[in-house]
């Protein structure tokens, strides 16, 4: 299995591997040991399309028998033109279709001994954390995005299924759940927040109720891709009470009302600065991460200065910025006022330089504080961990000097002794037997 793209695609790969193992198939760590290769692709931006096509070509060269799935699979003609010898192509979240093609090209008789898989399924993440996908697709029509055409409209998973998966993961030793979807705030909208059941009790299919139920498993719960709807305000008290991590990944994308309107962003009319202030009033320890686009069509220097002013006033903890990249099939391609690539890149650089200064100040303020961290890795130099402010692979790290007795998945108390623009440096204080999410950043 070659898995590319975002965490949502990674979950799709996990589901495919789980079903394959349940069907008696073994997973090879190399092309040479495999009878067939499944490539789960990304097709969101041009660079991702190139990477996916290159991965398919590599798999064909190294193995020869390749099934393609994922977002780029929705553009079958493009894949066929580049690689006509692939065995089959499916779109995203199509695990059953992938299995049908595997069965057709690599039949295997059922073997009850090799078909056994753990209740949590096959995971591609380290054992101590896992992604929990709560819905598929998206109902929005952002002009720079083609996700709805690739992955379809919003389809919320039954809340009982989501909670059962979370329970299985917690019982298997997962210490952190990262809740993901294309629009996490919209969970349950498509089914009118209908009531489901878990453990014999009714639970409404809505994000607040989901978070309250997840909190009962006693592990870190981190929310990603949360649009700033007013309903999100209801989640902040749960963070202040220690039920879920005080962390929100909110894709604001811009701050200029005119550009947000051109982007057709949901919640574009919201006063996000006021909302951020309100969140911090309720939960001062909250960490806010966001992503932005610089150089969107029609963005002049004035609109970009609005964005910089927002960054300066909002003082977000974690920020990513992308220079606008045209996506095949996106409505934004037809908008007037295209910004030259050199200007897009220059604006992206200016925004990130501003954010680095803000990030350095925010992290320096943590020096001398005792915090709780989750261990990711132990190497020859010491322990590498993350705080409640740090999602895996996209945020910073906490480097704990020495202390080689820790293992991935352990919770530690450490004191921060230094910081830079992205990471913290700390000394070991003690081990933590149990975890209380809200105390993690205090």
Secondary structure, DSSP 8 states (H G I E B T S, - for coil): -EE-SSHHHHHHHHHHHHHHHHTT----SSSTT-S-EEEEE--SSHHHHHHHHHHHHHHHHHTS-EEEEEGGGGSHHHHHHH-TT-SEE--SS-HHHHHHHHHHHS-----TTTT---TT---SS-TTEEEEE-EE------TT--HHHHH-S-EE--HHHHHHHHHHHHHTT--EEEEE-SSGGGTTGGGTT-EEEETTEEEESSHHHHHHHHHTT-SEEEE-S----GGGHHHHHHHHTTSS-SEEE---B---HHHHHHHT-TTTTS-HHHHHHHHHHH-TT-EEEEEEEES-TT--HHHHHHHHHHHHHH--SEEEEEE----TT-GGGG-S----HHHHHHHHHHHHHHHHHHHHHHHHTTTT-EEEEEEEEEETTEEEEEETT--TTTS--EEEEB-TT--TT-EEEEEEEEE-SS-EEEEEEEEESS--GGGGG-
